[in-house]
Amino acid sequence: MKFGAGSPGTTFPAALRRCADMGDAWHPLALGLDNVEKGYATLREMAARLGRRNAPGLALRNPLDLTGRPKGPAGQPFRAPRTEWPTT
């Protein structure tokens, strides 16, 4: 079972708790890298406190550009229009 963290671009503690308790993976949407890192660290801590042996996984739903060159509004690395998504 995958859980989001609330509205796109936000992280809600109650949603993280549900994921830590019952989820297979956290599925954040439209978060910057700093917020993904903070949210996932919080999720792992919550899962450990709940006695889970393994923390839920991470299933990002963000177009990624791993070139180190931020795209999108205000230089946000994970926010780019579909026309700028990398192709394989």
C-alpha positions as semicolon CSV with decimal commas, in nm:
position;residue;x (nm);y (nm);z (nm)
1;M;0,000;0,000;0,000
2;K;0,140;0,340;-0,096
3;F;0,052;0,656;0,094
4;G;0,080;1,018;-0,008
5;A;0,169;1,283;0,244
6;G;-0,125;1,518;0,199
7;S;-0,179;1,780;-0,067
8;P;0,082;1,816;-0,343
9;G;0,378;2,015;-0,217
10;T;0,301;1,954;0,151
11;T;0,374;1,694;0,419
12;F;0,118;1,623;0,692
13;P;0,228;1,441;1,011
14;A;-0,094;1,234;1,025
15;A;-0,038;1,106;0,670
16;L;0,324;1,019;0,749
17;R;0,205;0,833;1,063
18;R;-0,039;0,625;0,855
19;C;0,237;0,539;0,611
20;A;0,481;0,456;0,893
21;D;0,219;0,230;1,050
22;M;0,065;0,054;0,748
23;G;0,242;0,156;0,428
24;D;0,475;-0,024;0,193
25;A;0,600;0,305;0,047
26;W;0,568;0,680;0,086
27;H;0,450;0,849;-0,232
28;P;0,522;1,224;-0,198
29;L;0,409;1,456;-0,475
30;A;0,566;1,784;-0,586
31;L;0,812;1,821;-0,299
32;G;1,161;1,964;-0,337
33;L;1,461;1,750;-0,254
34;D;1,507;1,903;0,094
35;N;1,146;1,830;0,190
36;V;1,165;1,475;0,050
37;E;1,477;1,410;0,259
38;K;1,323;1,558;0,575
39;G;0,991;1,378;0,524
40;Y;1,155;1,043;0,458
41;A;1,379;1,079;0,765
42;T;1,069;1,157;0,973
43;L;0,889;0,856;0,824
44;R;1,179;0,621;0,908
45;E;1,189;0,753;1,266
46;M;0,813;0,705;1,305
47;A;0,832;0,351;1,165
48;A;1,111;0,260;1,407
49;R;0,913;0,399;1,703
50;L;0,617;0,186;1,592
51;G;0,839;-0,123;1,601
52;R;0,861;-0,185;1,228
53;R;1,167;-0,385;1,128
54;N;1,184;-0,223;0,786
55;A;1,079;0,132;0,706
56;P;0,844;0,189;0,414
57;G;1,009;0,251;0,079
58;L;1,011;0,573;-0,118
59;A;0,812;0,605;-0,442
60;L;0,876;0,952;-0,581
61;R;0,628;1,106;-0,816
62;N;0,837;1,390;-0,949
63;P;0,996;1,435;-1,289
64;L;1,368;1,416;-1,213
65;D;1,654;1,593;-1,386
66;L;1,974;1,463;-1,237
67;T;2,201;1,697;-1,432
68;G;2,247;1,934;-1,137
69;R;2,089;2,219;-1,331
70;P;1,763;2,327;-1,162
71;K;1,459;2,370;-1,384
72;G;1,119;2,513;-1,332
73;P;0,995;2,817;-1,142
74;A;1,239;2,970;-0,892
75;G;1,500;2,706;-0,973
76;Q;1,311;2,424;-0,802
77;P;1,482;2,103;-0,917
78;F;1,169;1,884;-0,936
79;R;0,929;2,133;-1,091
80;A;0,953;2,147;-1,468
81;P;0,683;2,137;-1,735
82;R;0,638;1,805;-1,913
83;T;0,803;1,950;-2,223
84;E;1,130;1,977;-2,023
85;W;1,125;1,627;-1,875
86;P;1,430;1,420;-1,968
87;T;1,378;1,151;-2,228
88;T;1,546;0,814;-2,243
